[in-house]
Amino acid sequence: MTERLALFAAALWWGTLSAVIGFVVPLLFRLLPSKPLAGHAAAGLFTAQAWVSLGCGALLLLVLRGRAGAGREARARTTMSFVMAGMLLALLIEFAVAPRIVARVNLPLWHGTGTAMFALQWLCAAVVLWRLGGERRS
């Protein structure tokens, strides 16, 4: 049961990141009448995404912590490292980068930094999903 829960959490994390950055935010900028309005809506989505990332990450850490003591220590610890990196990126985006973007402080720098960090978070979630999905079931 916990195996499936972990896989579901990883899929939810990666899937929501993919949907937000790959479809929803670009559509906001295409369909809404102004860039400031689209930016405001995107900021709300990124905040919601940060909380989804943290929730899924916390659940994954709980499940993987149990695995680390069940004879699958090395693999679980490596996967936990990717989960923690993704969670750290979500926190940094939300509380360090986003406020600077909203304040329009050196916007090109902070927007580029946030985009790169979001891509790295997506990659962390993809690695976690790949590792959990590829495990042999006993």
Residue frames as a rotation matrix with the C-alpha (Angstrom) as fourth column:
MET 1
0.564 0.825 0.000 0.00
0.825 -0.564 0.000 0.00
0.000 0.000 -1.000 0.00
THR 2
0.509 -0.428 -0.747 2.76
0.109 -0.828 0.549 2.47
-0.854 -0.361 -0.375 0.89
GLU 3
-0.560 -0.702 0.440 4.53
0.507 0.130 0.852 1.58
-0.656 0.700 0.283 -2.38
ARG 4
-0.154 0.603 0.782 1.50
0.955 -0.112 0.274 2.69
0.253 0.790 -0.559 -4.37
LEU 5
0.780 0.428 -0.456 1.00
0.569 -0.788 0.233 5.77
-0.259 -0.442 -0.859 -2.23
ALA 6
0.010 -0.874 -0.485 4.60
0.164 -0.477 0.863 6.84
-0.986 -0.089 0.138 -2.86
LEU 7
-0.686 -0.236 0.688 4.24
0.678 0.137 0.723 6.25
-0.265 0.962 0.067 -6.59
PHE 8
0.312 0.884 0.348 0.99
0.924 -0.367 0.104 8.24
0.219 0.289 -0.932 -6.62
ALA 9
0.682 -0.103 -0.725 2.62
0.336 -0.836 0.435 11.14
-0.650 -0.539 -0.535 -4.73
ALA 10
-0.423 -0.903 -0.077 5.57
0.251 -0.198 0.948 11.17
-0.871 0.382 0.310 -7.14
ALA 11
-0.503 0.316 0.805 3.23
0.862 0.112 0.495 11.09
0.066 0.942 -0.328 -10.15
LEU 12
0.628 0.767 -0.132 1.09
0.778 -0.623 0.084 13.90
-0.018 -0.156 -0.988 -8.70
TRP 13
0.335 -0.606 -0.721 4.17
0.213 -0.697 0.685 16.01
-0.918 -0.383 -0.104 -8.00
TRP 14
-0.711 -0.673 0.203 5.69
0.309 -0.040 0.950 15.53
-0.632 0.738 0.236 -11.46
GLY 15
-0.316 0.676 0.666 2.34
0.943 0.142 0.302 15.76
0.110 0.723 -0.682 -13.22
THR 16
0.701 0.603 -0.380 1.29
0.655 -0.755 0.010 19.03
-0.281 -0.255 -0.925 -11.62
LEU 17
-0.032 -0.794 -0.607 4.70
0.060 -0.608 0.792 20.57
-0.998 -0.011 0.067 -12.28
SER 18
-0.775 -0.263 0.574 4.42
0.526 0.235 0.817 19.48
-0.350 0.936 -0.044 -15.92
ALA 19
0.084 0.914 0.397 0.90
0.990 -0.123 0.072 20.82
0.114 0.387 -0.915 -16.29
VAL 20
0.646 0.170 -0.745 1.61
0.435 -0.883 0.175 24.19
-0.628 -0.437 -0.644 -14.68
ILE 21
-0.104 -0.801 -0.589 4.82
-0.183 -0.567 0.803 24.97
-0.977 0.192 -0.088 -16.55
GLY 22
-0.828 -0.331 0.453 4.03
0.298 0.425 0.855 23.16
-0.476 0.842 -0.253 -19.79
PHE 23
-0.456 0.750 0.480 0.40
0.806 0.119 0.579 24.09
0.377 0.651 -0.659 -20.41
VAL 24
0.386 0.805 -0.450 -1.37
0.921 -0.361 0.145 26.32
-0.046 -0.470 -0.881 -17.93
VAL 25
0.110 -0.386 -0.916 1.03
0.364 -0.842 0.398 29.25
-0.925 -0.377 0.048 -17.53
PRO 26
-0.901 -0.418 0.115 1.77
0.257 -0.301 0.919 29.58
-0.349 0.857 0.378 -21.27
LEU 27
-0.329 0.863 0.384 -1.99
0.842 0.084 0.532 29.55
0.427 0.499 -0.754 -21.90
LEU 28
0.351 0.416 -0.839 -2.54
0.791 -0.611 0.028 32.29
-0.501 -0.673 -0.543 -19.32
PHE 29
-0.349 -0.584 -0.733 -0.14
0.093 -0.800 0.593 34.56
-0.933 0.139 0.333 -21.17
ARG 30
-0.948 0.034 0.316 -1.74
0.318 0.085 0.944 33.68
0.005 0.996 -0.091 -24.48
LEU 31
-0.312 0.943 0.112 -5.39
0.789 0.192 0.583 34.00
0.529 0.270 -0.805 -23.49
LEU 32
0.228 0.411 -0.883 -5.61
0.860 -0.510 -0.015 36.70
-0.457 -0.755 -0.470 -20.82
PRO 33
0.835 0.285 0.471 -5.91
0.520 -0.690 -0.503 40.30
0.182 0.665 -0.724 -22.04
SER 34
0.681 -0.630 0.372 -2.78
-0.575 -0.775 -0.261 41.64
0.453 -0.037 -0.891 -20.33
LYS 35
-0.018 -0.807 -0.591 0.61
0.092 0.587 -0.804 40.36
0.996 -0.069 0.064 -19.19
PRO 36
-0.704 -0.235 0.670 0.21
-0.595 -0.319 -0.738 41.79
0.387 -0.918 0.085 -15.67
LEU 37
0.290 0.887 0.360 -3.07
-0.956 0.287 0.063 39.90
-0.048 -0.362 0.931 -15.26
ALA 38
0.710 -0.098 -0.698 -1.50
-0.191 0.927 -0.324 36.70
0.678 0.363 0.639 -16.58
GLY 39
-0.364 -0.931 -0.026 1.51
-0.126 0.077 -0.989 37.21
0.923 -0.357 -0.146 -14.31
HIS 40
-0.413 0.310 0.857 -0.71
-0.905 -0.243 -0.348 37.64
0.100 -0.919 0.381 -11.27
ALA 41
0.706 0.707 -0.035 -2.65
-0.706 0.707 0.043 34.46
0.055 -0.006 0.998 -12.11
ALA 42
0.417 -0.639 -0.646 0.59
-0.040 0.697 -0.716 32.57
0.908 0.324 0.266 -12.76
ALA 43
-0.552 -0.637 0.538 1.98
-0.535 -0.225 -0.815 33.68
0.640 -0.737 -0.216 -9.39
GLY 44
0.092 0.689 0.719 -1.06
-0.980 0.189 -0.057 32.19
-0.175 -0.700 0.692 -7.67
LEU 45
0.876 0.204 -0.436 -0.60
-0.344 0.899 -0.270 28.94
0.337 0.387 0.858 -9.54
PHE 46
-0.003 -0.962 -0.273 3.09
-0.116 0.271 -0.955 28.79
0.993 0.029 -0.112 -8.64
THR 47
-0.472 -0.088 0.877 2.22
-0.855 -0.198 -0.480 29.29
0.216 -0.976 0.018 -4.97
ALA 48
0.587 0.743 0.321 -0.32
-0.781 0.625 -0.020 26.48
-0.216 -0.239 0.947 -5.10
GLN 49
0.703 -0.384 -0.598 2.23
-0.162 0.733 -0.661 24.32
0.692 0.562 0.453 -6.90
ALA 50
-0.366 -0.870 0.331 4.81
-0.550 -0.085 -0.831 24.97
0.751 -0.486 -0.447 -4.18
TRP 51
-0.183 0.369 0.911 2.41
-0.946 0.186 -0.265 23.62
-0.267 -0.911 0.315 -1.55
VAL 52
0.883 0.426 -0.196 1.57
-0.468 0.828 -0.309 20.58
0.031 0.365 0.931 -3.69
SER 53
0.283 -0.872 -0.398 5.31
-0.239 0.338 -0.910 19.94
0.929 0.353 -0.113 -4.07
LEU 54
-0.536 -0.506 0.676 5.90
-0.741 -0.101 -0.664 20.21
0.404 -0.857 -0.321 -0.33
GLY 55
0.263 0.724 0.637 2.95
-0.891 0.435 -0.126 17.96
-0.369 -0.535 0.760 0.51
CYS 56
0.908 0.031 -0.417 3.95
-0.263 0.818 -0.512 15.28
0.325 0.575 0.751 -1.98
GLY 57
-0.002 -0.997 -0.076 7.57
-0.350 0.072 -0.934 15.57
0.937 0.025 -0.349 -0.88
ALA 58
-0.332 -0.070 0.940 6.68
-0.942 -0.016 -0.334 15.16
0.038 -0.997 -0.061 2.79
LEU 59
0.696 0.646 0.313 4.63
-0.635 0.758 -0.152 12.06
-0.336 -0.093 0.937 2.03
LEU 60
0.723 -0.497 -0.480 7.46
-0.155 0.560 -0.814 10.64
0.673 0.663 0.327 -0.07
LEU 61
-0.285 -0.878 0.384 9.99
-0.636 -0.126 -0.761 11.26
0.717 -0.461 -0.523 2.71
LEU 62
0.046 0.382 0.923 7.79
-0.946 0.314 -0.083 9.43
-0.321 -0.869 0.376 5.22
VAL 63
0.941 0.339 0.002 7.45
-0.313 0.872 -0.377 6.41
-0.129 0.354 0.926 2.95
LEU 64
0.532 -0.802 -0.272 11.10
-0.128 0.241 -0.962 6.38
0.837 0.547 0.026 1.91
ARG 65
-0.148 -0.556 0.818 12.27
-0.925 -0.214 -0.313 6.75
0.349 -0.803 -0.483 5.51
GLY 66
0.509 0.422 0.751 10.53
-0.668 0.744 0.034 3.46
-0.543 -0.519 0.660 6.28
ARG 67
0.970 -0.172 -0.170 12.26
-0.015 0.658 -0.753 1.85
0.241 0.733 0.636 3.33
ALA 68
0.250 -0.949 0.193 15.67
-0.640 -0.312 -0.703 3.05
0.727 0.052 -0.685 4.43
GLY 69
-0.271 -0.326 0.906 15.40
-0.937 0.307 -0.169 0.84
-0.222 -0.894 -0.389 7.48
ALA 70
0.590 0.618 0.520 13.98
-0.460 0.786 -0.412 -2.12
-0.663 0.004 0.748 5.56
GLY 71
0.127 -0.647 0.751 17.11
0.398 0.727 0.559 -3.27
-0.908 0.228 0.350 3.73
ARG 72
0.390 0.018 0.921 16.80
0.910 -0.161 -0.382 -0.91
0.142 0.987 -0.079 0.77
GLU 73
0.414 -0.195 -0.889 18.86
0.575 -0.702 0.421 1.80
-0.706 -0.685 -0.178 2.37
ALA 74
-0.619 -0.774 -0.132 21.12
0.395 -0.453 0.799 2.98
-0.679 0.443 0.586 -0.47
ARG 75
-0.629 0.441 0.640 18.38
0.669 -0.112 0.735 3.26
0.395 0.891 -0.225 -3.08
ALA 76
0.440 0.855 -0.275 15.96
0.873 -0.334 0.356 4.91
0.212 -0.397 -0.893 -0.63
ARG 77
0.170 -0.448 -0.877 18.56
0.558 -0.690 0.461 7.44
-0.812 -0.568 0.133 0.50
THR 78
-0.852 -0.474 0.223 19.40
0.430 -0.389 0.814 8.41
-0.299 0.790 0.536 -3.07
THR 79
-0.270 0.845 0.461 15.72
0.738 -0.126 0.663 8.86
0.619 0.519 -0.590 -3.88
MET 80
0.512 0.430 -0.743 15.25
0.838 -0.441 0.321 10.85
-0.190 -0.787 -0.586 -0.67
SER 81
-0.435 -0.756 -0.490 18.06
0.537 -0.654 0.532 13.17
-0.723 -0.032 0.691 -1.78
PHE 82
-0.842 0.185 0.507 16.15
0.423 -0.358 0.832 14.02
0.336 0.915 0.223 -4.96
VAL 83
0.229 0.964 -0.138 12.95
0.830 -0.120 0.545 14.55
0.509 -0.239 -0.827 -2.95
MET 84
0.323 -0.151 -0.934 14.71
0.753 -0.557 0.351 16.90
-0.573 -0.817 -0.066 -0.53
ALA 85
-0.782 -0.622 -0.034 16.39
0.448 -0.600 0.663 18.80
-0.433 0.503 0.748 -3.37
GLY 86
-0.519 0.674 0.527 13.02
0.568 -0.189 0.801 19.27
0.639 0.715 -0.284 -5.08
MET 87
0.481 0.706 -0.520 11.42
0.854 -0.245 0.458 20.46
0.196 -0.665 -0.721 -1.85
LEU 88
-0.119 -0.622 -0.774 14.26
0.650 -0.638 0.413 22.90
-0.750 -0.454 0.481 -1.22
LEU 89
-0.901 -0.185 0.392 13.86
0.431 -0.476 0.766 24.27
0.045 0.860 0.509 -4.74
ALA 90
-0.015 0.977 0.214 10.11
0.735 -0.135 0.664 24.73
0.677 0.167 -0.716 -4.17
LEU 91
0.499 0.160 -0.852 10.80
0.811 -0.432 0.395 26.67
-0.304 -0.888 -0.345 -0.96
LEU 92
-0.498 -0.777 -0.386 13.47
0.527 -0.624 0.577 28.82
-0.689 0.084 0.720 -2.57
ILE 93
-0.709 0.313 0.632 11.24
0.554 -0.307 0.774 29.63
0.436 0.899 0.044 -5.54
GLU 94
0.272 0.961 -0.054 8.31
0.762 -0.181 0.622 30.55
0.588 -0.210 -0.781 -3.31
PHE 95
0.802 0.139 -0.581 10.08
0.566 -0.486 0.666 32.51
-0.190 -0.863 -0.469 -0.59
ALA 96
-0.083 -0.891 -0.447 13.27
0.412 -0.439 0.798 33.85
-0.907 -0.118 0.404 -2.22
VAL 97
-0.854 -0.313 0.415 12.67
0.480 -0.171 0.860 34.19
-0.198 0.934 0.297 -5.96
ALA 98
-0.126 0.910 0.394 8.92
0.926 -0.035 0.377 34.91
0.357 0.413 -0.838 -6.29
PRO 99
0.518 0.351 -0.780 8.92
0.671 -0.733 0.115 37.97
-0.531 -0.583 -0.615 -4.00
ARG 100
-0.411 -0.744 -0.527 11.66
0.135 -0.621 0.772 39.53
-0.902 0.247 0.356 -6.13
ILE 101
-0.791 0.218 0.572 9.73
0.603 0.121 0.788 38.80
0.103 0.968 -0.228 -9.33
VAL 102
0.264 0.960 -0.096 6.57
0.956 -0.248 0.155 40.35
0.125 -0.132 -0.983 -7.86
ALA 103
0.449 -0.175 -0.876 8.57
0.374 -0.854 0.362 43.41
-0.812 -0.490 -0.318 -6.75
ARG 104
0.931 -0.098 0.351 10.06
0.334 -0.157 -0.929 43.53
0.146 0.983 -0.114 -10.26
VAL 105
0.561 -0.827 -0.039 13.57
-0.530 -0.395 0.750 43.71
-0.636 -0.400 -0.660 -8.80
ASN 106
-0.493 -0.789 -0.367 15.95
-0.772 0.202 0.603 42.91
-0.402 0.581 -0.708 -11.66
LEU 107
0.414 0.888 0.202 13.12
-0.685 0.449 -0.574 41.01
-0.600 0.099 0.794 -13.35
PRO 108
0.553 -0.184 -0.813 15.12
-0.664 0.493 -0.563 39.28
0.504 0.850 0.150 -16.12
LEU 109
-0.556 -0.831 0.006 17.61
-0.628 0.416 -0.657 37.85
0.544 -0.369 -0.754 -13.60
TRP 110
-0.650 0.311 0.693 15.03
-0.583 0.380 -0.718 36.60
-0.487 -0.871 -0.065 -11.11
HIS 111
0.518 0.831 -0.204 12.61
-0.766 0.344 -0.544 35.33
-0.382 0.438 0.814 -13.75
GLY 112
0.276 -0.517 -0.810 15.44
-0.645 0.525 -0.555 33.36
0.713 0.676 -0.189 -15.37
THR 113
-0.766 -0.564 0.308 16.58
-0.582 0.405 -0.705 32.06
0.273 -0.720 -0.638 -11.98
GLY 114
-0.218 0.786 0.579 13.04
-0.704 0.284 -0.651 30.99
-0.675 -0.550 0.492 -11.09
THR 115
0.642 0.438 -0.629 12.57
-0.765 0.422 -0.486 29.29
0.053 0.793 0.606 -14.44
ALA 116
-0.169 -0.803 -0.571 15.84
-0.573 0.551 -0.606 27.37
0.802 0.225 -0.554 -14.05
MET 117
-0.819 -0.119 0.561 14.95
-0.564 0.345 -0.751 26.35
-0.104 -0.931 -0.349 -10.49
PHE 118
0.217 0.959 0.183 11.49
-0.789 0.283 -0.546 25.23
-0.575 -0.026 0.818 -11.58
ALA 119
0.509 -0.110 -0.854 13.09
-0.686 0.547 -0.479 23.12
0.520 0.830 0.203 -14.33
LEU 120
-0.617 -0.778 -0.114 15.45
-0.498 0.499 -0.709 21.57
0.609 -0.381 -0.696 -11.78
GLN 121
-0.497 0.536 0.683 12.53
-0.687 0.238 -0.686 20.83
-0.530 -0.810 0.250 -9.47
TRP 122
0.579 0.701 -0.417 10.72
-0.802 0.397 -0.446 19.18
-0.147 0.593 0.792 -12.41
LEU 123
0.072 -0.659 -0.749 13.84
-0.574 0.587 -0.572 17.08
0.816 0.471 -0.336 -13.05
CYS 124
-0.816 -0.329 0.476 14.03
-0.573 0.349 -0.741 16.03
0.078 -0.877 -0.473 -9.37
ALA 125
-0.003 0.908 0.419 10.38
-0.735 0.282 -0.616 14.96
-0.678 -0.310 0.667 -9.45
ALA 126
0.594 0.184 -0.783 10.96
-0.755 0.464 -0.464 13.08
0.278 0.867 0.415 -12.71
VAL 127
-0.439 -0.826 -0.353 13.92
-0.552 0.558 -0.620 11.20
0.709 -0.077 -0.701 -11.22
VAL 128
-0.698 0.250 0.671 11.88
-0.597 0.313 -0.738 10.26
-0.394 -0.916 -0.070 -8.14
LEU 129
0.408 0.910 -0.066 8.97
-0.765 0.302 -0.569 9.06
-0.498 0.282 0.820 -10.29
TRP 130
0.351 -0.363 -0.863 11.33
-0.714 0.493 -0.498 7.11
0.606 0.791 -0.087 -12.55
ARG 131
-0.712 -0.701 0.047 13.08
-0.540 0.503 -0.675 5.46
0.450 -0.506 -0.736 -9.60
LEU 132
-0.503 0.589 0.632 9.84
-0.581 0.311 -0.752 4.54
-0.640 -0.746 0.186 -7.83
GLY 133
0.521 0.765 -0.377 8.14
-0.778 0.245 -0.578 3.37
-0.350 0.595 0.724 -11.01
GLY 134
0.245 -0.524 -0.816 11.09
-0.705 0.481 -0.521 1.20
0.665 0.703 -0.252 -11.97
GLU 135
-0.478 -0.434 0.764 11.34
-0.861 0.405 -0.308 -0.74
-0.176 -0.805 -0.567 -8.72
ARG 136
-0.631 0.209 -0.747 10.70
-0.171 0.902 0.397 -4.44
0.757 0.378 -0.533 -8.86
ARG 137
0.154 0.771 0.618 7.58
-0.945 -0.068 0.320 -5.52
0.288 -0.633 0.719 -7.02
SER 138
-0.867 -0.489 -0.094 7.94
-0.435 0.835 -0.339 -8.54
0.244 -0.253 -0.936 -4.79
